[in-house]
């Protein structure tokens, strides 16, 4: 990673991949759909398009390249902290053609900065960090835009091939024992890791058992059939209040039709596939299911140990399968498919202990609040992570089919409010290992 030419190629590839996906997500619908707000939970797609370019301008052209600001008057329009999502349609946003022209101009100048930058000498430049940060930011907004596509009404605008079939989970052990002991959590060496993943530190985790695969739709339907949404004892008080206030009785986008569960997925109504990991559930729903099943959600440290700890060497791997970057046979990432793969898929991506699908398919809720690691230092700005620390947000791990590999690794931390259901979230359960 220290060779400048290698770093430039990696940064160029990451930026180009992100922009191709942005173009797909904004080019498959007309201007009316780009400027519409499909849900008050989300921004208009045209806001995301200009926002990623404005961030690219601020960090790559101005901060790294020392260039003059192109459009300083729009900075406040695309400040995610200044304007909540529900209010953004009322702003004087760039029209689609103008937003595209702005994105094109910023990208051209950013690639010129990449060609000239020394890629060392200060933290933003070391290992091309700023370029990796911008690529990750754009991919994160691409996932946000994909959520908007899921929320929009109307005919399907996106298509993708089906994910590969996996091993029958009935032939796999239901759970895997993760031995107790210390392990290295977080990273101090991953060059594009974000501030909340740092620094590496030792954690002691008692022995526990974790599901081999994520909880499936079929398993979740048994929870529903057993009255899971009607029994307050399974629910955290705030979750039960949410269920009662909004009449929630199934994952988001599910509907009971003709004696079977159907779902709406990117404009298509289809039967809910029993063998896929359950999707679009809140933390409260995941927690309630786990209680109903006599289990619990794993802590964030347990999840990371299950995903990264290699008992043979005692070291923490970058990914469950090892240190190699993700390939298509490892995990369902990057919007190659528009759904999770069946439980038991991607045997090449299993952890040393045999846990499957820890990376990709669905974000997995953990029981942990989003908190800083010991020795945390905000970089390059506190609004990325620090302002979200505390009990209001729960940690999700592992990424989903909507996440690109550049923004997903064994140390990557996502977080959201426990009521969130529109995100591509699922879960797996755990339990304490019996003593003796």
C-alpha positions in Angstrom: 0.0 0.0 0.0 3.0 2.3 0.2 3.7 2.5 -3.5 2.2 5.8 -4.8 1.2 4.3 -8.2 -0.6 1.5 -6.5 -2.3 3.9 -4.1 -3.4 6.1 -7.0 -4.8 3.1 -8.9 -6.7 1.9 -5.9 -8.1 5.4 -5.2 -9.1 5.9 -8.8 -10.8 2.5 -8.9 -12.8 3.3 -5.7 -13.9 6.7 -6.9 -14.8 5.4 -10.4 -16.8 2.5 -9.0 -18.7 4.8 -6.7 -19.5 7.2 -9.4 -20.7 4.5 -11.8 -23.1 3.4 -9.1 -24.3 6.9 -8.4 -25.0 7.4 -12.1 -27.0 4.2 -12.2 -29.1 5.1 -9.2 -29.8 8.6 -10.5 -30.0 7.8 -14.2 -32.7 5.0 -14.0 -35.5 7.5 -13.2 -36.7 10.7 -14.7 -36.1 14.2 -13.3 -39.5 14.3 -11.6 -38.6 11.2 -9.6 -35.1 12.7 -8.9 -36.6 15.8 -7.3 -39.5 14.1 -5.5 -39.3 13.1 -1.8 -40.4 9.5 -1.8 -40.4 9.4 2.0 -39.9 12.0 4.7 -37.3 9.6 6.1 -35.1 10.2 3.0 -33.7 13.1 0.9 -34.7 13.6 -2.8 -32.2 11.6 -4.9 -31.0 14.9 -6.5 -29.9 16.1 -3.0 -27.7 13.0 -2.5 -26.2 13.5 -6.0 -25.1 17.1 -5.3 -24.2 16.3 -1.7 -21.6 13.7 -2.5 -20.0 16.0 -5.0 -20.0 18.9 -2.6 -18.2 16.7 0.0 -15.8 15.7 -2.7 -15.1 19.3 -3.5 -14.6 20.3 0.1 -12.2 17.5 0.9 -10.4 16.7 -2.3 -10.3 20.1 -4.1 -10.1 22.4 -1.1 -8.6 20.5 1.8 -6.2 18.3 -0.2 -5.6 20.3 -3.4 -5.8 23.8 -1.9 -8.0 24.8 -4.8 -10.4 27.7 -4.8 -14.0 26.9 -3.9 -16.2 26.2 -7.0 -19.6 26.7 -5.4 -19.2 28.0 -1.8 -22.8 29.3 -1.8 -24.2 25.8 -1.9 -22.2 24.4 1.0 -25.0 25.1 3.5 -27.7 23.5 1.2 -25.8 20.2 1.3 -24.8 20.3 4.9 -26.5 17.2 6.3 -26.5 18.6 9.9 -28.0 22.0 8.9 -31.1 20.6 7.1 -33.0 17.5 8.2 -34.1 15.2 5.4 -37.8 16.1 5.7 -37.0 19.7 5.0 -34.6 19.3 2.0 -37.2 19.4 -0.8 -38.0 23.0 0.2 -34.4 24.1 -0.3 -33.3 25.8 -3.5 -31.4 22.7 -4.6 -29.5 22.3 -7.9 -31.7 20.9 -10.6 -30.8 17.5 -12.0 -28.9 18.8 -15.0 -27.0 21.3 -12.9 -26.2 18.8 -10.2 -24.8 16.4 -12.9 -22.7 19.2 -14.4 -21.4 20.1 -11.0 -20.6 16.5 -10.2 -18.8 16.1 -13.5 -16.7 19.2 -13.0 -15.7 18.3 -9.4 -14.7 14.8 -10.4 -12.5 16.0 -13.2 -10.7 18.4 -10.9 -10.5 15.8 -8.2 -8.8 13.3 -10.5 -6.3 16.0 -11.3 -5.6 16.5 -7.6 -5.1 12.7 -7.3 -2.6 12.7 -10.1 -0.5 15.5 -8.4 -0.9 14.8 -4.7 2.1 13.3 -2.9 -0.1 10.8 -0.9 2.1 11.2 2.2 3.2 13.9 4.6 0.0 14.6 6.4 -2.9 12.5 7.7 -5.4 13.3 4.9 -2.8 12.3 2.3 -1.2 9.3 4.0 -2.1 6.2 2.0 -4.6 8.3 0.0 -6.9 8.4 3.0 -8.9 11.4 1.8 -9.6 9.8 -1.5 -10.7 6.6 0.2 -12.8 8.5 2.6 -14.6 10.3 -0.2 -15.2 7.0 -2.1 -16.6 5.4 1.1 -18.8 8.5 1.7 -20.3 8.3 -1.9 -20.9 4.5 -1.6 -22.7 5.1 1.8 -24.9 7.6 0.0 -25.4 5.1 -2.8 -26.8 2.7 -0.2 -29.0 5.5 1.1 -30.2 6.2 -2.5 -31.0 2.5 -2.9 -33.1 2.7 0.3 -35.0 5.6 -1.4 -35.5 3.3 -4.4 -37.0 0.7 -2.2 -39.3 3.3 -0.6 -40.5 4.8 -3.9 -43.8 3.7 -5.4 -44.2 2.8 -9.0 -42.8 0.2 -11.5 -39.3 -1.3 -11.0 -36.5 1.0 -12.1 -33.6 -1.4 -11.1 -32.8 -4.9 -12.1 -30.0 -7.3 -11.1 -29.3 -11.1 -11.3 -30.3 -13.4 -8.5 -27.7 -14.3 -5.9 -26.1 -17.7 -6.0 -27.7 -20.6 -4.1 -26.0 -21.7 -1.0 -25.7 -24.8 1.1 -28.9 -26.0 2.8 -28.6 -24.5 6.3 -30.3 -27.7 7.6 -27.0 -29.4 7.0 -25.1 -26.8 9.0 -24.9 -26.6 12.8 -27.5 -24.2 14.2 -24.8 -22.3 16.2 -21.1 -22.1 16.6 -19.1 -21.9 19.8 -16.8 -18.9 20.0 -14.2 -19.7 22.7 -13.6 -17.2 25.5 -10.5 -15.1 25.8 -8.9 -11.9 24.6 -8.9 -10.7 21.0 -7.9 -7.6 19.1 -10.8 -5.4 18.3 -10.7 -2.5 15.9 -7.7 -1.5 13.8 -4.7 0.8 13.8 -3.3 -0.4 10.5 -6.2 -0.5 8.0 -5.3 2.5 5.8 -8.9 3.6 5.0 -10.5 2.7 8.3 -12.6 5.5 9.7 -12.1 7.1 13.1 -14.7 5.1 15.0 -12.9 1.8 14.0 -9.7 3.0 15.7 -7.6 2.2 17.6 -6.9 -1.5 17.9 -7.3 -2.6 21.4 -7.7 -5.8 23.4 -11.1 -7.1 24.5 -11.8 -10.1 26.7 -15.0 -11.9 25.5 -16.3 -14.8 27.5 -17.3 -17.9 25.5 -20.6 -17.7 23.7 -22.6 -19.4 21.0 -23.8 -17.5 17.9 -26.1 -18.5 15.0 -24.3 -20.0 12.1 -26.5 -18.0 9.7 -28.6 -14.9 10.0 -32.2 -15.4 11.2 -34.4 -16.2 8.1 -37.8 -15.1 7.0 -39.1 -18.5 7.7 -37.9 -18.4 11.3 -39.2 -14.9 11.7 -42.7 -16.0 10.4 -42.8 -18.5 13.3 -42.3 -15.6 15.7 -45.2 -13.7 14.0 -47.4 -16.8 14.0 -46.8 -17.3 17.7 -48.1 -13.9 18.5 -44.8 -12.2 18.8 -46.2 -8.8 17.9 -49.0 -9.2 20.4 -47.1 -10.2 23.5 -45.5 -7.3 25.4 -43.2 -9.5 27.4 -40.8 -9.9 24.5 -40.4 -6.2 23.8 -38.4 -3.4 25.3 -40.9 -0.7 26.6 -40.0 1.8 23.8 -40.3 -1.0 21.2 -43.7 -2.1 22.5 -44.8 1.5 22.4 -43.7 1.8 18.8 -45.6 -1.4 17.9 -48.8 -0.2 19.5 -48.5 3.4 18.1 -47.9 2.3 14.5 -49.8 -1.0 14.3 -46.7 -2.9 13.4 -47.2 -6.6 12.9 -44.5 -7.7 10.5 -41.2 -6.5 8.9 -41.5 -3.3 6.8 -42.8 -4.0 3.3 -44.5 -7.3 4.3 -48.2 -7.9 3.7 -50.5 -10.8 4.3 -52.2 -11.7 1.0 -54.2 -14.9 0.1 -53.0 -16.8 3.1 -49.3 -16.1 2.5 -46.8 -13.4 3.3 -45.7 -11.2 0.4 -43.3 -8.3 0.2 -42.6 -5.3 -2.0 -39.0 -5.3 -3.2 -37.9 -2.5 -5.6 -41.3 -2.2 -7.2 -42.0 -5.9 -7.4 -44.5 -7.8 -5.2 -43.4 -11.3 -4.5 -43.9 -14.1 -1.9 -41.5 -13.8 1.0 -38.8 -16.4 0.5 -38.4 -18.5 3.6 -34.7 -19.2 3.2 -33.5 -15.6 3.0 -32.3 -13.6 5.9 -35.0 -11.4 7.3 -34.7 -7.8 6.2 -36.1 -4.4 7.2 -36.5 -5.1 10.9 -35.8 -2.6 13.6 -33.5 -3.2 16.6 -36.6 -3.5 18.7 -38.0 -6.3 16.4 -34.6 -8.1 16.4 -34.4 -7.8 20.2 -38.0 -9.1 20.7 -37.4 -12.1 18.4 -34.2 -13.0 20.3 -36.1 -12.9 23.6 -38.9 -15.0 22.2 -36.3 -17.5 21.0 -34.7 -17.7 24.4 -31.6 -16.0 23.2 -30.2 -12.5 22.8 -28.5 -10.2 20.3 -24.7 -10.5 20.3 -22.7 -7.6 21.6 -20.6 -5.7 19.1 -17.4 -7.3 20.6 -18.9 -10.8 20.2 -19.9 -10.1 16.6 -16.4 -8.9 15.7 -14.7 -11.8 17.5 -16.9 -14.2 15.6 -16.1 -12.5 12.4 -12.3 -11.8 12.8 -10.8 -14.1 15.4 -8.6 -16.9 14.1 -8.1 -19.4 17.0 -5.3 -21.2 15.2 -3.0 -18.1 15.0 -4.7 -16.0 17.7 -4.8 -12.9 15.4 -7.7 -10.9 14.1 -8.2 -11.1 10.4 -9.4 -8.3 8.1 -12.4 -10.3 7.0 -13.9 -13.7 8.1 -12.2 -15.5 5.2 -8.8 -13.9 5.8 -6.9 -10.7 4.8 -7.8 -10.7 1.0 -10.1 -8.0 -0.3 -13.7 -9.2 -0.9 -14.4 -11.1 -4.1 -17.8 -12.1 -5.5 -17.4 -15.6 -4.1 -16.8 -14.3 -0.6 -19.9 -12.2 0.1 -23.0 -10.5 -1.3 -21.8 -6.9 -1.6 -21.9 -4.0 -4.0 -25.5 -4.1 -5.3 -24.5 -7.0 -7.6 -27.9 -8.5 -6.5 -30.9 -6.7 -5.2 -31.7 -9.1 -2.3 -29.9 -11.1 0.3 -28.6 -14.5 -0.7 -30.2 -17.6 0.9 -29.0 -18.5 4.3 -26.0 -20.8 4.0 -24.6 -19.1 0.9 -21.0 -18.1 0.3 -19.1 -21.0 2.0 -15.8 -19.4 0.9 -16.7 -16.4 3.1 -17.1 -18.3 6.3 -15.1 -17.5 9.4 -12.4 -19.8 10.8 -15.0 -21.0 13.3 -17.5 -21.7 10.5 -19.9 -18.8 10.9 -21.5 -17.8 7.5 -22.5 -14.5 5.9 -21.0 -12.2 8.5 -20.1 -9.8 5.7 -22.8 -8.7 3.2 -26.5 -9.7 2.7 -27.9 -7.8 5.7 -26.6 -5.4 8.3 -26.8 -7.2 11.6 -28.1 -5.4 14.7 -26.0 -5.9 17.9 -27.1 -5.2 21.5 -24.4 -2.5 21.8 -24.8 1.2 22.0 -22.5 3.2 19.6 -19.6 4.3 21.8 -16.0 5.3 21.2 -13.1 2.9 21.6 -10.5 3.6 24.2 -8.1 6.1 22.7 -10.6 7.3 20.1 -9.7 10.6 18.3 -12.1 12.3 15.9 -10.7 12.5 12.4 -11.0 14.4 10.2 -14.1 16.0 11.6 -16.2 15.2 14.7 -19.5 15.1 12.9 -18.7 11.8 11.2 -18.8 9.7 14.4 -18.4 11.6 17.7 -21.7 13.5 17.7 -23.6 10.2 17.4 -21.9 8.4 20.4 -24.2 7.5 23.2 -27.2 5.3 24.0 -29.5 6.7 21.3 -27.9 4.7 18.5 -27.4 0.9 18.3 -24.5 -0.6 16.4 -25.0 -2.7 13.2 -22.2 -4.8 11.7 -21.3 -6.7 8.6 -22.8 -4.7 5.7 -25.6 -5.7 3.3 -26.0 -6.5 -0.3 -26.3 -2.7 -0.8 -22.8 -1.9 0.6 -19.7 -1.7 -1.6 -16.6 -3.5 -0.4 -14.8 -0.2 0.1 -17.2 0.6 2.9 -17.4 -2.8 4.5 -14.7 -4.7 6.5 -14.4 -6.7 9.6 -13.9 -3.6 11.7 -16.5 -1.4 10.0 -19.1 0.1 12.3 -22.6 1.3 11.3 -25.1 2.8 13.7 -28.8 3.8 13.6 -31.7 4.6 15.8 -33.4 1.4 17.2 -36.7 2.3 15.4 -35.2 2.3 11.9 -36.7 -0.3 9.6 -36.2 1.1 6.1 -32.5 0.2 6.2 -31.2 -3.1 4.9 -31.1 -4.6 8.4 -31.4 -8.1 9.8 -29.7 -9.9 12.7 -28.5 -13.2 14.2 -28.8 -14.3 17.8 -26.4 -15.5 20.4 -26.4 -17.0 23.9 -23.9 -17.5 26.7 -21.9 -20.7 26.8 -22.8 -22.9 29.6 -20.2 -22.9 32.4 -18.2 -26.1 33.1 
